[in-house]
């Protein structure tokens, strides 16, 4: 089903020099990712979406064409396919109660992608799956009991006493929340190894365009499907494990009275989103203070002395952050590349950014950086990261 891949003046250090992990601090030991087999070039999206949804409104098509250009996305992966639409034609019928059908598609697809991302991650890690002691499972794309965490643990052959945590419906900040939770587990359980997996599909939100739901077109132009996995642990085993980032300090914060800025509601037709136009401004107004709180833990002063792994919710958010913090243009390059190559894949996207950042830091890079994500609440998640 899926394509997988396991793989002021800044301070520089060479690829040959490895920093020593701080004893007792959580580190990222391996990373994997996976995608559905359906790759959609952005240039082909409009014609396909208009055809599949049987839309005859030329104004909607023109708006979608404009949105596809402004998102900066070039390619995305998607679970949705012609075979699925042939089997479930009601998915493109306005007003049809299709939540049952959507979950029949999404639930197994989400676990399959999580499985393949986890297998890629475990392969890179190099230790047996039975050495995993804890699992953190993140998704806003499936609903069932038991959850996908149990299915994933069974299919991976994990121990039956693996300790599982599910994080559901956090949206775009879920990946960084997962890192914070995995960090806390690893640091409070010496010797533990935590598998964190995220998996998302847009199946729950796919529907025909409607002028009363303008955000549906934003979603069609911006969001993609995929999965990611990382293994987190303290005190890496010399010669057996290869840590590349240390999770030094984590903060979550919500902005009061902003719960309606990103609004998602589950209905008989799937999930409906509304996104306030003031979201980029709300982030701009609060991001500097939030970043300084994280930086203070490392006695860091200059934004441009850090590397930046920012969830690319969209180009407007990245542009506002860059301008507000007066970042050099290359500082958000990994976030912009992830957005261009995969779209906004909700909770997964931060790991695609981190994978690009890992490669950048092998050549030359700063010791300290921030991982940031924003989502419903409005909620900010941030981690002060040390490159190893």
C-alpha positions as CSV (number, residue, x, y, z in Angstrom):
1,X,0.0,0.0,0.0
2,X,2.6,2.5,1.1
3,X,6.0,3.9,0.1
4,X,8.3,3.9,3.1
5,X,11.5,5.6,4.0
6,X,13.6,4.9,7.1
7,X,15.5,7.4,6.6
8,X,23.9,36.0,14.8
9,X,26.5,33.7,13.4
10,X,25.5,30.0,13.8
11,X,27.8,27.6,15.6
12,X,29.0,24.9,13.2
13,X,30.2,21.4,14.0
14,X,31.4,18.8,11.5
15,X,29.6,15.6,10.6
16,X,32.5,13.6,12.1
17,X,31.9,15.2,15.6
18,X,29.1,13.7,17.7
19,X,28.0,15.5,20.8
20,X,27.5,13.4,23.9
21,X,23.9,12.9,25.1
22,X,23.0,14.4,28.5
23,X,22.5,11.5,30.9
24,X,18.8,10.9,31.7
25,X,17.6,13.1,28.8
26,X,15.3,11.7,26.1
27,X,16.8,11.3,22.7
28,X,15.5,10.5,19.3
29,X,17.1,7.2,18.3
30,X,15.4,6.5,14.9
31,X,12.9,7.8,12.5
32,X,10.7,6.3,9.8
33,X,7.9,7.4,7.5
34,X,5.3,5.9,5.2
35,X,2.7,7.1,2.6
36,X,-0.2,5.7,0.6
37,X,0.7,4.6,-2.9
38,X,-1.3,7.4,-4.6
39,X,0.9,10.4,-5.4
40,X,-0.9,13.5,-6.5
41,X,1.0,16.3,-8.2
42,X,-0.5,19.7,-7.3
43,X,-0.7,20.5,-11.0
44,X,-3.2,17.6,-11.5
45,X,-5.2,18.1,-8.3
46,X,-7.8,20.6,-9.5
47,X,-8.9,18.7,-12.6
48,X,-9.0,15.4,-10.6
49,X,-10.9,17.0,-7.6
50,X,-13.5,18.7,-9.8
51,X,-14.0,15.5,-11.9
52,X,-14.3,13.2,-8.8
53,X,-16.7,15.5,-7.0
54,X,-18.8,16.2,-10.2
55,X,-18.5,20.0,-9.6
56,X,-19.9,22.1,-12.4
57,X,-19.3,25.5,-10.8
58,X,-16.5,27.3,-12.6
59,X,-16.0,29.8,-9.8
60,X,-15.2,27.0,-7.4
61,X,-12.7,25.6,-9.8
62,X,-11.0,29.0,-10.3
63,X,-10.8,29.5,-6.5
64,X,-9.2,26.1,-6.0
65,X,-6.7,26.8,-8.7
66,X,-5.7,30.0,-6.9
67,X,-5.4,28.2,-3.6
68,X,-3.3,25.4,-5.0
69,X,-0.8,28.0,-6.2
70,X,-0.6,29.9,-2.9
71,X,-0.1,26.8,-0.7
72,X,3.3,26.2,-2.3
73,X,2.6,22.4,-2.2
74,X,4.0,20.5,-5.2
75,X,3.1,16.9,-4.3
76,X,1.0,15.0,-1.8
77,X,0.0,11.4,-1.1
78,X,-3.6,10.3,-0.5
79,X,-5.5,7.2,0.5
80,X,-8.4,8.4,-1.7
81,X,-8.5,6.7,-5.1
82,X,-10.7,6.0,-8.0
83,X,-11.3,2.5,-6.6
84,X,-12.6,3.9,-3.4
85,X,-14.9,6.4,-5.1
86,X,-16.2,3.6,-7.4
87,X,-17.0,1.5,-4.3
88,X,-18.4,4.4,-2.3
89,X,-20.0,6.9,-4.7
90,X,-22.0,8.4,-1.9
91,X,-18.8,10.1,-0.6
92,X,-19.3,12.8,-3.2
93,X,-23.0,13.2,-2.7
94,X,-23.8,16.3,-0.8
95,X,-25.5,15.7,2.5
96,X,-25.1,11.9,2.5
97,X,-24.6,10.3,6.0
98,X,-21.3,8.6,5.2
99,X,-19.4,8.4,8.5
100,X,-19.7,4.6,8.6
101,X,-18.2,4.3,5.1
102,X,-15.4,6.8,5.9
103,X,-14.3,4.9,8.9
104,X,-14.4,1.6,7.0
105,X,-11.7,3.2,4.8
106,X,-9.8,5.3,7.3
107,X,-9.4,2.9,10.2
108,X,-7.4,0.2,8.4
109,X,-5.6,2.7,6.2
110,X,-4.3,4.6,9.2
111,X,-3.0,1.5,11.0
112,X,-1.4,0.2,7.8
113,X,0.5,3.4,7.3
114,X,1.5,3.5,11.0
115,X,2.7,-0.1,10.6
116,X,4.9,0.6,7.7
117,X,6.4,3.8,9.3
118,X,7.1,1.9,12.5
119,X,8.7,-1.0,10.7
120,X,11.0,1.5,8.8
121,X,11.8,3.1,12.1
122,X,12.6,-0.2,13.9
123,X,14.8,-1.2,11.0
124,X,16.8,2.0,11.3
125,X,17.0,1.6,15.1
126,X,18.5,-1.9,14.7
127,X,17.1,-3.5,17.9
128,X,14.2,-6.1,18.1
129,X,10.6,-4.8,18.3
130,X,10.2,-6.7,21.6
131,X,12.6,-4.2,23.2
132,X,9.9,-1.5,22.9
133,X,8.4,-1.0,26.3
134,X,5.9,1.8,25.6
135,X,3.9,3.1,22.7
136,X,2.4,6.6,22.0
137,X,-0.2,6.5,19.2
138,X,-1.3,9.8,17.6
139,X,-4.2,10.2,15.1
140,X,-7.0,12.5,14.2
141,X,-8.2,10.2,11.5
142,X,-9.7,7.1,13.1
143,X,-12.5,6.3,15.6
144,X,-13.0,2.9,17.2
145,X,-12.6,0.8,20.3
146,X,-10.1,-0.7,20.8
147,X,-8.0,1.9,19.1
148,X,-5.4,1.6,16.4
149,X,-2.7,1.4,19.1
150,X,-3.8,-2.2,19.9
151,X,-4.0,-3.2,16.3
152,X,-0.5,-1.7,15.6
153,X,1.0,-3.4,18.7
154,X,-0.3,-6.8,17.6
155,X,0.8,-6.4,14.0
156,X,4.3,-5.3,15.1
157,X,4.6,-8.3,17.4
158,X,5.2,-6.1,20.5
159,X,5.1,-7.6,24.0
160,X,1.6,-8.0,25.4
161,X,2.7,-5.8,28.4
162,X,3.8,-2.9,26.3
163,X,2.3,0.3,27.9
164,X,0.1,2.1,25.4
165,X,-1.1,5.7,25.2
166,X,-3.5,7.1,22.6
167,X,-3.7,10.7,21.7
168,X,-6.7,11.4,19.5
169,X,-8.0,14.5,17.7
170,X,-5.2,16.9,18.5
171,X,-4.8,18.0,14.9
172,X,-1.6,19.6,13.7
173,X,0.2,19.9,17.1
174,X,-0.3,16.2,17.8
175,X,3.2,15.2,16.7
176,X,5.0,17.5,19.1
177,X,2.5,16.6,21.9
178,X,3.5,13.0,21.2
179,X,7.2,13.9,21.5
180,X,6.5,15.6,24.9
181,X,4.6,12.6,26.2
182,X,7.2,10.1,24.9
183,X,9.9,12.3,26.5
184,X,8.2,12.2,29.9
185,X,7.7,8.4,29.7
186,X,11.3,7.8,28.7
187,X,12.8,10.0,31.4
188,X,10.6,8.6,34.1
189,X,11.2,5.0,33.2
190,X,15.0,4.4,32.9
191,X,15.9,1.9,30.2
192,X,12.5,2.2,28.5
193,X,12.2,2.6,24.7
194,X,9.1,4.4,23.4
195,X,7.7,4.0,20.0
196,X,5.8,7.1,19.0
197,X,3.8,6.8,15.8
198,X,1.5,9.3,14.0
199,X,-0.8,8.5,11.1
200,X,-3.3,10.6,9.3
201,X,-5.7,10.5,6.3
202,X,-8.0,13.2,4.9
203,X,-10.8,10.6,4.2
204,X,-12.9,11.9,7.1
205,X,-13.0,15.4,5.6
206,X,-13.2,14.6,1.9
207,X,-16.5,16.0,0.4
208,X,-17.8,17.8,-2.6
209,X,-17.2,21.6,-2.6
210,X,-19.8,23.9,-1.3
211,X,-19.8,27.7,-1.2
212,X,-21.1,27.6,2.3
213,X,-18.0,25.7,3.4
214,X,-15.1,27.6,1.9
215,X,-12.5,25.9,4.1
216,X,-13.2,22.6,2.3
217,X,-11.3,24.0,-0.6
218,X,-8.4,25.1,1.6
219,X,-8.2,21.5,2.9
220,X,-8.3,20.1,-0.7
221,X,-5.4,22.4,-1.7
222,X,-3.3,21.9,1.4
223,X,-3.6,18.6,3.2
224,X,-2.1,15.2,2.5
225,X,-1.9,11.7,4.0
226,X,0.9,9.7,5.6
227,X,2.5,8.4,8.8
228,X,5.7,8.7,10.8
229,X,7.4,7.0,13.7
230,X,10.3,7.7,16.0
231,X,11.8,5.8,18.9
232,X,12.6,7.7,22.0
233,X,14.9,6.7,24.9
234,X,17.4,7.9,27.4
235,X,21.0,6.9,27.8
236,X,21.6,5.4,24.3
237,X,23.5,2.1,24.2
238,X,27.0,2.8,22.8
239,X,27.6,0.9,19.6
240,X,23.9,-0.2,19.3
241,X,21.9,3.0,19.1
242,X,22.5,6.2,17.1
243,X,20.8,9.2,18.8
244,X,20.6,12.3,16.6
245,X,18.4,14.8,18.7
246,X,18.0,15.3,22.4
247,X,14.6,16.5,23.7
248,X,15.8,19.0,26.3
249,X,12.7,20.9,27.5
250,X,9.0,20.9,26.5
251,X,6.2,23.4,26.9
252,X,2.5,23.4,25.9
253,X,0.4,26.5,26.1
254,X,-3.1,27.5,25.0
255,X,-4.3,31.0,24.1
256,X,-7.4,32.0,26.1
257,X,-10.7,32.6,24.2
258,X,-9.4,31.2,20.9
259,X,-11.1,27.8,20.9
260,X,-13.3,28.8,17.9
261,X,-10.4,29.9,15.7
262,X,-9.8,26.3,14.6
263,X,-13.1,24.4,14.9
264,X,-13.6,20.8,14.0
265,X,-16.9,19.0,14.4
266,X,-17.7,15.3,13.6
267,X,-21.1,14.8,11.9
268,X,-22.9,12.0,10.0
269,X,-21.1,13.4,6.9
270,X,-17.6,13.2,8.3
271,X,-15.5,15.9,10.0
272,X,-16.1,19.6,9.2
273,X,-13.4,22.2,9.8
274,X,-13.7,26.0,10.1
275,X,-10.5,28.0,10.2
276,X,-10.5,31.6,11.4
277,X,-8.8,34.1,9.2
278,X,-7.1,35.5,12.2
279,X,-5.1,32.3,13.0
280,X,-1.8,33.6,11.5
281,X,-2.2,36.9,13.4
282,X,-2.9,35.1,16.7
283,X,0.3,33.0,16.2
284,X,2.3,36.1,15.3
285,X,1.1,38.0,18.4
286,X,2.2,35.2,20.8
287,X,5.0,33.3,19.2
288,X,8.0,35.4,20.4
289,X,7.1,35.2,24.1
290,X,6.5,31.4,23.7
291,X,9.9,30.8,22.0
292,X,11.8,32.9,24.6
293,X,10.3,30.7,27.4
294,X,11.8,27.6,25.7
295,X,15.1,29.3,24.9
296,X,15.6,30.5,28.5
297,X,16.1,26.9,29.6
298,X,19.2,26.8,27.5
299,X,20.3,30.4,28.2
300,X,19.8,31.1,24.5
301,X,19.3,34.7,23.3
302,X,19.4,34.9,19.5
303,X,16.7,33.4,17.3
304,X,19.1,33.1,14.4
305,X,21.6,31.1,16.4
306,X,19.0,28.2,16.5
307,X,17.8,25.7,14.0
308,X,14.0,25.7,13.5
309,X,11.8,22.6,13.0
310,X,8.3,24.3,12.6
311,X,5.1,22.5,11.6
312,X,4.2,24.0,8.3
313,X,0.5,24.6,8.8
314,X,0.6,26.8,5.7
315,X,2.9,29.4,4.0
316,X,1.2,32.3,5.8
317,X,2.1,31.0,9.2
318,X,5.7,30.3,8.2
319,X,5.9,33.8,6.7
320,X,4.5,35.5,9.8
321,X,6.9,33.6,12.1
322,X,9.9,34.4,9.9
323,X,9.1,38.1,9.8
324,X,8.1,38.4,13.5
325,X,11.3,36.7,14.7
326,X,13.4,38.3,12.0
327,X,14.7,34.8,10.9
328,X,17.1,34.5,8.0
329,X,15.2,32.9,5.1
330,X,17.1,29.6,5.3
331,X,16.0,29.0,8.8
332,X,12.6,27.7,7.8
333,X,13.8,25.9,4.7
334,X,13.2,22.4,6.1
335,X,9.6,23.3,7.0
336,X,9.0,24.8,3.5
337,X,10.5,21.7,1.9
338,X,8.2,19.4,3.9
339,X,5.2,21.5,2.9
340,X,6.2,21.4,-0.7
341,X,6.8,17.7,-0.9
342,X,4.0,16.3,1.3
343,X,1.5,19.1,2.1
344,X,0.2,19.6,5.6
345,X,-0.1,16.0,6.9
346,X,-1.3,17.2,10.3
347,X,0.5,15.5,13.2
348,X,3.0,13.7,11.0
349,X,4.5,16.8,9.3
350,X,6.9,17.8,12.1
351,X,8.7,14.5,11.6
352,X,9.2,15.1,7.9
353,X,10.7,18.5,8.9
354,X,12.9,16.8,11.5
355,X,14.2,14.3,8.9
356,X,15.2,17.1,6.5
357,X,16.8,18.9,9.5
358,X,18.7,15.8,10.5
359,X,20.4,15.8,7.0
360,X,21.1,19.5,7.2
361,X,22.7,19.2,10.6
362,X,25.0,16.4,9.4
363,X,26.7,18.9,7.1
364,X,26.9,22.0,9.4
365,X,24.5,23.1,12.0
366,X,23.7,24.7,15.3
367,X,23.7,22.8,18.6
368,X,20.3,24.1,19.7
369,X,17.0,24.4,18.0
370,X,13.2,24.5,18.5
371,X,10.4,22.2,17.4
372,X,7.1,24.0,17.2
373,X,3.6,23.2,16.2
374,X,0.2,25.0,16.5
375,X,-3.3,23.6,16.5
376,X,-6.8,23.7,17.9
377,X,-7.1,25.6,21.1
378,X,-5.2,27.7,19.9
379,X,-2.6,25.4,21.3
380,X,1.2,25.9,21.0
381,X,3.5,23.0,21.5
382,X,7.3,23.5,21.7
383,X,10.4,21.5,22.5
384,X,14.0,22.8,23.0
385,X,16.1,20.4,21.0
386,X,19.8,19.7,21.1
387,X,21.4,18.3,18.0
388,X,23.7,15.4,18.6
